[in-house]
Amino acid sequence: MKTMKNRFSLILFLGMLMVTQAAHTQVFEQLFDQGVMRIDLVFSGTAEETSYALSGVKKEQYYSGSKSRLIDPFDYGDHKFVVKDKASGEMIFSHSYCTLFREWQTTEESQNLRRAYPHVLRFPWPLAEVEVEIHDRNKAGDFVKSWSGTFDPASLYSDPGNPYLFESVELEINGSTEEKVDILFLAEGYTAEEMDKFIEDATRSAGYIFSEEPFKSKRQYFNIRAVKSISQDSGTDIPGDSIWKNTAVNSSFYTFGIERYMTTMDYKAVCDVAACAPYDQIYILVNTDKYGGGGIYNHYSISAADNLQSRAVVIHEFGHAFGGLADEYFNSAVAYNDFFPLEVEPWNPNLTTLVDFSSKWKAMILEGTPVPTPAEEAFNEVVGVYEGGGYVAKGVYRPMIDCRMHTNDAVFCPVCSSALKKMMARVTGL
């Protein structure tokens, strides 16, 4: 009898879930059409000032996000954009993210120079007129509206074309795009003759991510694809060695003068290439054996394909880009000044300044654990509050003595793992 009741309860739950999903899908179809509205902008500014300018609107083919979870539940990132129905004022979509431009604004150069960076917003193609707002996080940690624009799909002259027709390859598909985390690897610094190597490198790099928890046991939550984006030259720019290459997305070492920091400032080119396939997360794989990489939340991950430390770097950078996890180290050179102000609680789930610790991992600390927690052998495996993180030795605290976000020799700690699991649930609904 008990077994029959359990079966009935399961059937009832699954039935309710199907009805709920159908209702959400119906709402989506009342608001959005097939495809993506892509708004291209240009960031410009200095350390103290930011401005936006519209450069174009495109219609892309692939929307891979959820049709039922359209509002971002996390208060993460340095920016967020919201889409509102113009007639009702109701928010119908939101997305939080970080950018390389905001990182640059914390460098010494930004005090004396004005720079411009390309910027891209993407959301499902709306059926009616919408207002799009960008909110930037200020120094107090609050989001403030910085830009807005009105877009009417009925009268809009949007470019439906893609400048690239690169081939995309499905490496591992575990379900529909709207129910999975879709990772898209982009070839960077691979010539046409090196595409077989790229597919091998992308397959191996995906394997690195799934070799470690919490991804290992959740592999079925992900789809993996790769775009064969052909570069004219093999490799990437290494300005410190006067090496310059013509590549698909214009990647480079020595970002902000830091040799190991490999990024691309050409986010428009990244999105042009990525438009060849569905994606939630972009991973730029660079055809080099030089150590380096970068990860920017809901922007992109990038790393070298052939370095001896590539496994550790791939996982670490994906932790940044997918989970919004911050660097926990404090003894390596960086270009930032006061990246985490001590009077403000960081938005990242794995750092605290103790300004609002109750919003972080306080509930995971066992009774009797001292706060702050001494970095002593007795606490090696203990979730606590350890001073040092976010590029500074004092005033910023991390959850464990060691973690994947602290060194290349550790795995994700319980706090980082929990944050990553929550992000998987947010994207997939599972």
DODREN-250128 format. One record per residue: x, y, z of N, C-alpha, C in turn. Coordinates in steps of 0.05 Angstrom, whole numbers. Layout:
N
{{X Y Z} {X Y Z} {X Y Z}}
...
END
This chain:
430
{{17 -24 0} {0 0 0} {17 25 0}}
{{39 24 17} {56 47 19} {70 53 -8}}
{{78 31 -22} {91 33 -48} {72 46 -68}}
{{47 38 -68} {27 49 -86} {23 79 -81}}
{{23 87 -54} {20 115 -47} {43 131 -57}}
{{67 120 -54} {91 134 -63} {91 137 -94}}
{{82 116 -108} {80 118 -137} {60 140 -145}}
{{37 140 -131} {16 160 -137} {27 188 -132}}
{{42 191 -110} {53 218 -103} {73 227 -125}}
{{89 207 -134} {109 214 -155} {95 222 -181}}
{{74 206 -188} {59 212 -212} {46 239 -210}}
{{34 245 -187} {21 271 -182} {41 294 -185}}
{{65 290 -173} {86 311 -174} {95 315 -203}}
{{99 293 -217} {108 296 -245} {87 309 -262}}
{{62 302 -256} {40 315 -271} {38 344 -266}}
{{41 352 -240} {40 381 -234} {64 396 -246}}
{{87 382 -246} {111 394 -259} {106 399 -288}}
{{94 380 -302} {89 383 -331} {70 405 -336}}
{{49 407 -319} {29 429 -322} {42 456 -318}}
{{60 458 -297} {74 483 -291} {92 491 -314}}
{{107 472 -324} {125 478 -346} {109 486 -371}}
{{87 473 -376} {70 481 -399} {60 509 -396}}
{{52 516 -371} {42 543 -366} {63 564 -371}}
{{88 558 -361} {110 577 -365} {116 580 -394}}
{{116 558 -409} {122 559 -438} {101 576 -452}}
{{75 573 -443} {54 589 -455} {59 619 -450}}
{{68 626 -426} {74 654 -420} {97 663 -438}}
{{118 647 -441} {140 654 -458} {130 660 -486}}
{{113 643 -497} {104 646 -524} {86 670 -528}}
{{74 680 -506} {58 705 -507} {76 730 -508}}
{{101 727 -499} {119 749 -497} {141 750 -518}}
{{150 726 -527} {173 724 -544} {168 707 -568}}
{{184 712 -589} {184 697 -613} {210 680 -614}}
{{214 666 -636} {238 651 -640} {262 670 -644}}
{{285 661 -635} {309 677 -640} {316 696 -618}}
{{337 712 -622} {348 729 -602} {350 758 -612}}
{{343 777 -596} {349 805 -601} {376 811 -589}}
{{394 819 -606} {421 826 -597} {426 856 -601}}
{{432 869 -580} {437 898 -580} {467 902 -576}}
{{480 914 -596} {508 920 -595} {512 948 -586}}
{{529 951 -566} {535 977 -554} {565 982 -552}}
{{573 1005 -545} {601 1011 -539} {602 1024 -511}}
{{618 1011 -494} {625 1022 -468} {646 1043 -472}}
{{646 1065 -458} {670 1082 -457} {670 1096 -430}}
{{694 1104 -422} {695 1117 -396} {723 1117 -384}}
{{723 1124 -359} {748 1125 -343} {742 1110 -317}}
{{759 1113 -297} {755 1101 -271} {729 1111 -258}}
{{722 1135 -263} {700 1148 -249} {675 1152 -266}}
{{676 1145 -291} {653 1152 -309} {649 1130 -330}}
{{624 1123 -335} {617 1104 -355} {595 1114 -373}}
{{597 1110 -399} {576 1118 -417} {572 1096 -438}}
{{547 1095 -449} {540 1075 -469} {531 1088 -494}}
{{537 1076 -517} {526 1085 -542} {517 1061 -559}}
{{494 1064 -571} {483 1042 -588} {498 1041 -614}}
{{506 1016 -622} {519 1013 -648} {504 996 -668}}
{{484 981 -659} {468 965 -677} {450 944 -664}}
{{432 933 -679} {414 912 -669} {414 890 -689}}
{{416 865 -679} {416 842 -697} {395 822 -687}}
{{387 804 -705} {370 782 -697} {386 756 -701}}
{{392 743 -679} {407 718 -680} {387 694 -679}}
{{397 671 -688} {380 648 -691} {375 633 -665}}
{{395 631 -648} {394 612 -626} {389 625 -599}}
{{366 620 -587} {362 626 -558} {363 599 -544}}
{{381 596 -525} {385 570 -511} {377 571 -482}}
{{367 594 -472} {361 596 -444} {334 583 -437}}
{{328 584 -412} {302 574 -402} {279 590 -412}}
{{257 577 -416} {232 591 -423} {214 595 -399}}
{{223 584 -376} {206 587 -352} {220 604 -330}}
{{246 607 -332} {262 622 -312} {275 646 -326}}
{{259 666 -331} {268 689 -347} {279 712 -331}}
{{275 711 -305} {285 732 -287} {308 721 -271}}
{{331 734 -272} {355 724 -258} {350 727 -228}}
{{352 705 -213} {347 706 -184} {371 715 -167}}
{{395 715 -180} {419 721 -165} {426 751 -167}}
{{434 762 -145} {443 790 -144} {473 791 -149}}
{{482 778 -170} {511 775 -177} {518 796 -198}}
{{545 798 -202} {555 813 -225} {559 843 -219}}
{{574 855 -238} {579 884 -237} {557 899 -253}}
{{542 884 -270} {522 896 -286} {498 877 -287}}
{{475 888 -293} {452 872 -301} {435 888 -321}}
{{422 874 -339} {403 888 -356} {375 876 -352}}
{{355 892 -354} {328 884 -351} {313 892 -376}}
{{294 875 -384} {277 880 -407} {248 883 -396}}
{{235 905 -403} {208 911 -393} {189 913 -417}}
{{166 902 -414} {145 906 -433} {138 936 -433}}
{{139 949 -456} {136 978 -457} {107 987 -448}}
{{88 971 -456} {60 979 -451} {53 977 -421}}
{{62 955 -408} {54 950 -380} {75 958 -360}}
{{100 961 -369} {122 966 -351} {132 942 -336}}
{{120 918 -342} {128 894 -328} {155 884 -337}}
{{172 875 -318} {198 864 -325} {193 835 -335}}
{{203 829 -359} {198 803 -371} {224 787 -375}}
{{247 800 -370} {272 785 -373} {293 801 -358}}
{{313 787 -346} {336 801 -334} {360 782 -334}}
{{383 794 -333} {408 778 -335} {431 794 -322}}
{{446 781 -305} {469 794 -291} {495 784 -303}}
{{516 800 -301} {541 793 -315} {564 812 -306}}
{{588 806 -315} {611 823 -311} {624 829 -338}}
{{642 847 -339} {656 855 -364} {685 861 -358}}
{{701 859 -379} {729 866 -377} {732 896 -374}}
{{713 911 -385} {714 941 -381} {713 948 -352}}
{{695 935 -336} {693 942 -308} {719 935 -293}}
{{732 913 -301} {759 906 -289} {778 929 -296}}
{{778 937 -321} {797 958 -329} {793 984 -313}}
{{768 989 -305} {763 1013 -289} {776 1013 -261}}
{{786 990 -253} {800 989 -227} {830 990 -230}}
{{840 994 -255} {869 995 -260} {879 1023 -258}}
{{905 1026 -255} {918 1052 -254} {914 1068 -280}}
{{914 1053 -302} {911 1067 -328} {885 1082 -330}}
{{864 1071 -319} {837 1084 -321} {836 1111 -307}}
{{855 1116 -289} {855 1142 -276} {862 1165 -295}}
{{877 1159 -316} {887 1180 -334} {880 1176 -363}}
{{864 1156 -370} {859 1150 -398} {830 1142 -401}}
{{818 1149 -423} {791 1141 -430} {793 1119 -451}}
{{778 1097 -447} {778 1075 -465} {750 1067 -473}}
{{748 1053 -496} {722 1043 -505} {724 1013 -510}}
{{703 998 -502} {702 969 -505} {675 962 -518}}
{{674 943 -536} {648 934 -547} {632 919 -526}}
{{606 921 -528} {588 909 -508} {564 897 -523}}
{{554 874 -512} {532 861 -526} {511 852 -505}}
{{486 857 -511} {463 846 -495} {447 827 -512}}
{{439 804 -501} {423 785 -515} {399 776 -499}}
{{376 774 -511} {352 764 -498} {332 754 -519}}
{{312 738 -511} {294 727 -531} {280 749 -547}}
{{275 744 -572} {264 764 -590} {235 771 -581}}
{{230 796 -573} {204 803 -562} {183 806 -584}}
{{158 800 -576} {136 804 -595} {125 832 -596}}
{{130 847 -574} {120 875 -573} {143 893 -565}}
{{137 919 -565} {157 939 -559} {167 936 -530}}
{{194 938 -526} {206 935 -500} {224 958 -494}}
{{228 962 -468} {248 980 -458} {270 964 -445}}
{{295 969 -453} {318 955 -442} {334 974 -425}}
{{340 966 -401} {355 982 -382} {381 968 -374}}
{{403 982 -372} {428 972 -361} {432 984 -333}}
{{437 968 -313} {442 977 -286} {471 969 -279}}
{{487 988 -271} {515 983 -263} {517 984 -233}}
{{534 967 -221} {537 967 -193} {556 990 -185}}
{{548 1006 -166} {565 1029 -158} {584 1020 -136}}
{{600 1039 -126} {621 1033 -106} {609 1024 -79}}
{{584 1031 -75} {570 1023 -50} {558 995 -52}}
{{561 983 -76} {551 956 -80} {522 955 -90}}
{{510 977 -97} {482 978 -106} {481 981 -137}}
{{460 970 -148} {455 973 -177} {441 1000 -182}}
{{451 1015 -201} {438 1040 -209} {435 1040 -240}}
{{413 1051 -250} {408 1051 -278} {428 1070 -292}}
{{441 1060 -313} {461 1076 -327} {453 1082 -356}}
{{435 1066 -367} {427 1069 -395} {401 1056 -400}}
{{385 1066 -419} {361 1053 -428} {355 1060 -457}}
{{340 1043 -470} {332 1047 -497} {306 1032 -503}}
{{290 1042 -522} {265 1029 -529} {268 1016 -557}}
{{258 991 -559} {262 976 -583} {235 963 -591}}
{{226 969 -615} {201 959 -626} {207 939 -648}}
{{203 913 -643} {210 893 -664} {194 896 -690}}
{{171 910 -688} {155 913 -712} {167 934 -731}}
{{181 953 -721} {192 975 -738} {222 975 -739}}
{{234 955 -725} {263 955 -723} {277 944 -748}}
{{298 957 -757} {314 947 -778} {337 931 -766}}
{{332 905 -762} {352 888 -749} {366 871 -770}}
{{392 868 -767} {408 852 -786} {405 822 -779}}
{{393 806 -797} {389 777 -790} {413 760 -798}}
{{433 773 -810} {456 757 -819} {478 754 -799}}
{{495 734 -803} {518 729 -787} {543 732 -804}}
{{562 748 -796} {586 751 -812} {603 725 -815}}
{{597 706 -797} {612 681 -798} {592 658 -803}}
{{601 639 -819} {586 614 -824} {603 590 -816}}
{{616 592 -793} {633 570 -784} {616 546 -776}}
{{628 523 -781} {615 497 -774} {615 493 -744}}
{{592 484 -734} {590 477 -705} {588 447 -703}}
{{599 436 -681} {600 407 -677} {588 401 -650}}
{{570 381 -649} {559 372 -623} {577 351 -611}}
{{590 358 -589} {608 340 -576} {594 322 -556}}
{{574 332 -542} {559 316 -523} {532 330 -518}}
{{510 317 -524} {483 328 -521} {467 310 -502}}
{{458 323 -480} {443 308 -460} {414 316 -457}}
{{405 334 -475} {377 343 -473} {373 369 -488}}
{{349 381 -486} {343 405 -500} {358 429 -489}}
{{362 449 -506} {378 472 -497} {365 487 -474}}
{{339 488 -472} {326 503 -451} {327 489 -424}}
{{335 464 -423} {336 449 -398} {365 441 -390}}
{{385 450 -405} {412 443 -400} {430 468 -399}}
{{453 465 -387} {474 486 -389} {489 481 -415}}
{{487 499 -434} {500 495 -460} {527 509 -461}}
{{548 493 -461} {575 504 -462} {584 503 -491}}
{{595 526 -501} {604 527 -529} {633 534 -529}}
{{649 516 -540} {678 521 -543} {683 535 -570}}
{{698 557 -570} {706 571 -594} {735 566 -600}}
{{742 560 -625} {770 557 -633} {783 584 -636}}
{{805 588 -623} {820 613 -624} {849 607 -630}}
{{859 617 -653} {887 612 -660} {891 585 -673}}
{{870 574 -684} {872 549 -699} {867 555 -729}}
{{885 547 -746} {881 550 -775} {862 528 -785}}
{{855 530 -810} {837 511 -822} {849 482 -820}}
{{875 481 -823} {888 454 -822} {890 443 -794}}
{{883 459 -773} {886 451 -745} {859 445 -732}}
{{837 443 -748} {811 439 -736} {807 412 -723}}
{{820 392 -733} {819 365 -720} {831 367 -692}}
{{853 382 -690} {866 386 -664} {848 401 -645}}
{{834 421 -656} {815 437 -639} {794 419 -627}}
{{782 402 -644} {760 384 -633} {772 366 -612}}
{{796 356 -616} {808 339 -595} {813 356 -570}}
{{823 380 -573} {829 397 -550} {803 405 -535}}
{{782 411 -550} {756 418 -537} {744 394 -522}}
{{746 371 -534} {736 347 -521} {751 342 -495}}
{{778 345 -496} {794 341 -472} {788 362 -451}}
{{785 387 -459} {779 408 -440} {752 405 -427}}
{{732 396 -442} {706 390 -430} {710 368 -409}}
{{726 349 -415} {732 327 -397} {744 337 -371}}
{{761 358 -373} {773 369 -349} {751 380 -330}}
{{732 394 -341} {710 406 -325} {696 383 -310}}
{{690 362 -325} {673 340 -313} {690 320 -298}}
{{716 325 -294} {732 307 -278} {731 314 -249}}
{{717 336 -242} {717 346 -215} {689 354 -206}}
{{683 348 -181} {657 356 -170} {657 386 -165}}
{{633 399 -167} {607 386 -169} {598 379 -198}}
{{615 384 -218} {607 379 -245} {607 349 -252}}
{{624 333 -239} {627 305 -246} {601 290 -244}}
{{587 294 -222} {562 279 -218} {538 292 -231}}
{{542 315 -243} {520 330 -256} {525 333 -286}}
{{541 315 -297} {548 318 -326} {523 317 -344}}
{{503 303 -335} {478 301 -352} {463 327 -353}}
{{472 347 -337} {459 374 -338} {470 391 -360}}
{{490 381 -375} {504 398 -394} {503 388 -422}}
{{503 406 -441} {508 401 -470} {535 414 -478}}
{{550 401 -495} {576 412 -503} {576 413 -534}}
{{582 437 -544} {586 441 -573} {612 456 -577}}
{{620 456 -603} {645 471 -610} {641 484 -637}}
{{652 508 -640} {651 522 -665} {679 523 -677}}
{{681 513 -702} {707 513 -716} {713 540 -728}}
{{719 559 -711} {725 586 -719} {753 588 -729}}
{{757 591 -754} {783 589 -767} {798 616 -764}}
{{823 614 -756} {841 638 -754} {861 637 -777}}
{{869 660 -785} {890 662 -806} {917 652 -795}}
{{922 658 -770} {948 650 -758} {943 630 -735}}
{{963 615 -729} {963 596 -707} {975 609 -682}}
{{961 606 -659} {971 618 -634} {955 642 -626}}
{{968 660 -611} {955 684 -600} {975 706 -596}}
{{966 730 -591} {984 752 -586} {999 749 -559}}
{{1025 754 -560} {1041 755 -535} {1057 781 -537}}
{{1044 804 -530} {1056 830 -533} {1083 833 -520}}
{{1087 820 -496} {1113 822 -482} {1136 811 -498}}
{{1130 793 -517} {1150 781 -534} {1149 790 -562}}
{{1133 812 -567} {1129 823 -594} {1118 803 -614}}
{{1101 785 -604} {1087 766 -621} {1059 774 -626}}
{{1051 777 -651} {1025 786 -659} {1013 767 -679}}
{{988 759 -675} {974 740 -692} {947 750 -701}}
{{939 742 -725} {913 748 -736} {895 725 -729}}
{{877 728 -709} {861 706 -700} {831 714 -699}}
{{815 693 -695} {785 697 -698} {774 717 -678}}
{{782 717 -653} {770 735 -633} {791 753 -620}}
{{815 755 -631} {835 775 -623} {843 772 -594}}
{{849 748 -586} {859 743 -558} {887 752 -555}}
{{895 756 -529} {922 766 -523} {929 760 -494}}
{{954 753 -490} {966 753 -463} {972 782 -455}}
{{981 786 -431} {990 812 -420} {966 831 -417}}
{{942 822 -412} {920 840 -407} {926 857 -382}}
{{923 882 -385} {929 902 -363} {958 899 -354}}
{{976 889 -371} {1004 887 -365} {1011 862 -349}}
{{992 844 -344} {997 819 -329} {1001 797 -349}}
{{1025 785 -350} {1033 766 -370} {1013 743 -372}}
{{1005 731 -350} {989 707 -350} {960 712 -357}}
{{951 738 -355} {923 744 -359} {917 746 -389}}
{{905 725 -399} {897 723 -428} {867 729 -430}}
{{860 748 -447} {832 755 -452} {829 764 -481}}
{{806 772 -488} {801 788 -512} {784 812 -505}}
{{791 835 -515} {775 859 -511} {753 861 -533}}
{{754 843 -553} {735 845 -575} {711 826 -570}}
{{694 834 -551} {671 818 -544} {651 816 -568}}
{{650 835 -585} {632 834 -608} {641 811 -626}}
{{667 808 -631} {676 786 -648} {670 759 -634}}
{{673 758 -608} {666 733 -593} {637 726 -598}}
{{619 745 -596} {590 740 -599} {584 733 -628}}
{{598 746 -647} {593 739 -675} {600 710 -681}}
{{622 700 -670} {630 672 -673} {611 654 -659}}
{{604 661 -634} {586 644 -618} {558 642 -630}}
{{550 661 -646} {523 660 -658} {519 637 -677}}
{{540 622 -682} {538 598 -700} {525 574 -686}}
{{520 576 -660} {509 553 -646} {495 563 -620}}
{{478 546 -608} {466 554 -582} {487 554 -560}}
{{483 572 -540} {502 572 -517} {490 587 -493}}
{{498 578 -470} {495 593 -445} {522 604 -435}}
{{543 587 -439} {570 595 -431} {589 592 -455}}
{{605 612 -459} {625 612 -480} {652 605 -468}}
{{666 585 -480} {693 579 -472} {712 582 -496}}
{{729 602 -495} {748 607 -517} {773 590 -511}}
{{779 571 -529} {802 554 -526} {824 563 -545}}
{{847 570 -533} {868 583 -549} {891 563 -555}}
{{899 562 -579} {919 543 -589} {947 552 -581}}
{{953 548 -556} {980 555 -546} {987 537 -522}}
{{1013 535 -517} {1021 520 -493} {1031 538 -471}}
{{1027 565 -475} {1035 584 -455} {1015 585 -432}}
{{1024 586 -407} {1006 587 -384} {990 613 -383}}
{{964 610 -380} {947 634 -376} {918 629 -383}}
{{902 649 -376} {873 648 -381} {858 669 -367}}
{{832 668 -367} {815 687 -354} {786 677 -353}}
{{771 687 -335} {743 679 -333} {727 703 -322}}
{{706 711 -337} {690 734 -330} {661 725 -328}}
{{648 730 -306} {621 720 -301} {601 726 -323}}
{{588 705 -333} {568 707 -354} {578 723 -378}}
{{604 722 -383} {617 736 -406} {631 716 -423}}
{{654 705 -413} {667 683 -426} {689 672 -408}}
{{697 647 -414} {722 635 -403} {742 633 -426}}
{{767 634 -419} {788 631 -439} {813 619 -426}}
{{825 600 -441} {850 588 -430} {866 575 -452}}
{{891 568 -446} {909 555 -464} {901 525 -466}}
{{903 514 -490} {896 486 -495} {918 467 -486}}
{{943 475 -488} {965 455 -486} {985 459 -464}}
{{978 475 -444} {997 479 -422} {995 456 -402}}
{{1016 450 -388} {1016 428 -368} {995 433 -346}}
{{989 458 -341} {969 466 -321} {941 471 -332}}
{{936 463 -357} {911 469 -370} {887 458 -356}}
{{889 434 -345} {866 423 -330} {857 441 -308}}
{{876 449 -291} {870 466 -268} {859 493 -277}}
{{871 505 -298} {862 531 -307} {834 530 -319}}
{{828 509 -335} {802 507 -347} {780 506 -326}}
{{784 490 -305} {764 487 -284} {762 513 -268}}
{{785 526 -261} {785 551 -246} {770 573 -261}}
{{777 576 -287} {765 598 -302} {735 593 -306}}
{{727 568 -309} {698 563 -312} {683 569 -286}}
{{697 565 -263} {685 573 -238} {679 603 -236}}
{{697 619 -248} {691 648 -250} {667 654 -268}}
{{668 643 -292} {649 651 -313} {621 640 -308}}
{{620 615 -298} {594 602 -294} {582 608 -266}}
{{599 607 -246} {589 609 -218} {592 636 -206}}
{{605 655 -219} {610 681 -206} {630 679 -183}}
{{646 658 -182} {665 655 -160} {688 674 -163}}
{{697 685 -141} {719 704 -141} {746 689 -136}}
{{767 702 -144} {794 692 -138} {798 694 -107}}
{{808 673 -96} {813 673 -67} {843 677 -60}}
{{860 679 -81} {888 683 -75} {894 712 -70}}
{{917 717 -57} {925 744 -50} {955 749 -52}}
{{969 730 -64} {998 732 -65} {1009 731 -93}}
{{992 738 -113} {1001 739 -141} {996 767 -152}}
{{1013 776 -170} {1010 803 -181} {985 806 -197}}
{{971 829 -192} {947 836 -208} {949 866 -214}}
{{932 876 -232} {933 904 -240} {912 921 -226}}
{{896 908 -208} {873 922 -197} {880 938 -172}}
{{865 959 -168} {867 975 -143} {840 973 -128}}
{{840 964 -104} {816 963 -87} {793 949 -102}}
{{799 925 -112} {779 911 -128} {755 904 -110}}
{{760 898 -85} {738 892 -65} {740 912 -42}}
{{725 934 -44} {726 954 -22} {718 941 5}}
{{733 946 25} {729 932 51} {704 941 65}}
{{692 963 58} {667 972 71} {642 962 57}}
{{646 946 36} {623 935 21} {625 904 20}}
{{603 891 23} {602 862 21} {604 854 -8}}
{{624 837 -16} {626 829 -44} {601 814 -53}}
{{594 816 -78} {571 801 -88} {578 772 -93}}
{{604 766 -96} {612 738 -101} {605 720 -78}}
{{596 696 -83} {587 678 -62} {609 666 -44}}
{{634 669 -53} {656 656 -38} {675 676 -25}}
{{668 701 -22} {684 721 -8} {666 736 11}}
{{677 746 33} {663 764 51} {682 784 63}}
{{672 808 68} {686 828 84} {675 829 112}}
{{656 811 118} {641 810 143} {622 833 147}}
{{618 849 126} {598 871 128} {570 859 129}}
{{565 838 114} {539 824 114} {544 794 111}}
{{558 783 130} {565 755 129} {541 736 129}}
{{519 745 141} {495 728 143} {484 721 115}}
{{492 737 95} {483 732 68} {501 712 53}}
{{522 703 66} {541 685 53} {539 657 66}}
{{561 645 74} {561 617 82} {560 614 112}}
{{550 633 127} {549 632 156} {535 607 166}}
{{514 599 152} {498 575 160} {514 549 157}}
{{536 550 142} {551 525 137} {574 522 158}}
{{577 541 175} {599 540 195} {589 525 220}}
{{604 505 228} {597 489 251} {600 506 277}}
{{583 499 296} {584 513 322} {612 508 335}}
{{623 529 346} {650 527 358} {673 535 340}}
{{667 539 314} {688 548 296} {693 577 300}}
{{717 585 306} {722 614 311} {720 630 285}}
{{709 654 287} {706 673 265} {719 699 273}}
{{740 708 258} {754 695 237} {767 669 246}}
{{774 652 227} {785 625 233} {815 625 227}}
{{831 616 246} {860 615 241} {867 595 219}}
{{886 602 201} {894 584 180} {915 565 191}}
{{906 547 208} {923 527 221} {915 499 213}}
{{934 480 216} {930 453 207} {904 440 218}}
{{897 447 242} {873 436 255} {848 443 240}}
{{849 464 224} {825 473 209} {827 468 179}}
{{845 451 171} {850 446 143} {825 439 127}}
{{807 423 139} {783 413 125} {758 426 136}}
{{761 449 149} {738 461 163} {729 486 148}}
{{703 488 143} {691 513 132} {692 534 153}}
{{705 556 147} {708 578 166} {708 605 153}}
{{723 623 164} {726 650 154} {756 657 156}}
{{771 652 134} {800 654 133} {808 680 120}}
{{824 695 133} {832 721 123} {851 718 99}}
{{846 735 79} {862 734 54} {846 724 31}}
{{842 740 11} {827 733 -13} {821 757 -29}}
{{812 753 -54} {806 776 -71} {829 795 -75}}
{{854 783 -76} {878 798 -83} {890 813 -60}}
{{878 812 -36} {889 826 -13} {892 807 11}}
{{912 812 28} {917 794 51} {901 801 75}}
{{890 825 76} {876 834 100} {848 845 93}}
{{828 838 110} {802 850 107} {782 835 90}}
{{792 817 73} {774 800 56} {779 771 64}}
{{757 756 66} {758 729 78} {747 708 58}}
{{758 684 59} {750 662 42} {740 639 60}}
{{726 619 48} {713 598 64} {731 576 75}}
{{752 570 60} {770 547 67} {799 556 65}}
{{816 541 78} {845 547 76} {853 544 47}}
{{844 523 33} {850 520 5} {825 512 -11}}
{{826 519 -36} {803 514 -54} {812 517 -83}}
{{797 507 -102} {803 510 -130} {806 540 -138}}
{{792 558 -124} {793 586 -130} {817 600 -116}}
{{832 584 -100} {855 595 -85} {881 585 -98}}
{{883 559 -104} {908 548 -116} {900 528 -137}}
{{920 520 -153} {916 500 -174} {916 472 -163}}
{{922 468 -138} {926 442 -126} {902 431 -110}}
{{881 447 -109} {858 440 -92} {833 435 -110}}
{{812 425 -97} {786 422 -111} {767 444 -100}}
{{743 446 -111} {724 465 -101} {716 459 -73}}
{{716 479 -55} {708 475 -27} {678 473 -26}}
{{667 465 -3} {637 462 0} {622 487 -7}}
{{633 511 -1} {618 536 -6} {617 541 -36}}
{{640 538 -50} {640 542 -79} {623 520 -93}}
{{625 496 -83} {609 474 -95} {579 480 -93}}
{{571 490 -70} {543 497 -65} {534 519 -85}}
{{551 539 -88} {544 561 -107} {542 551 -135}}
{{560 533 -143} {559 522 -171} {534 505 -175}}
{{526 490 -154} {501 473 -156} {477 491 -159}}
{{476 513 -144} {454 532 -146} {452 544 -174}}
{{475 549 -186} {475 560 -213} {465 539 -233}}
{{473 514 -230} {463 493 -247} {433 491 -245}}
{{423 492 -221} {394 491 -217} {379 515 -229}}
{{392 538 -227} {380 562 -239} {377 560 -269}}
{{398 549 -282} {398 547 -311} {380 524 -321}}
{{381 502 -307} {367 478 -317} {340 474 -305}}
{{335 484 -281} {311 479 -266} {310 452 -253}}
{{333 438 -253} {334 410 -242} {345 411 -213}}
END
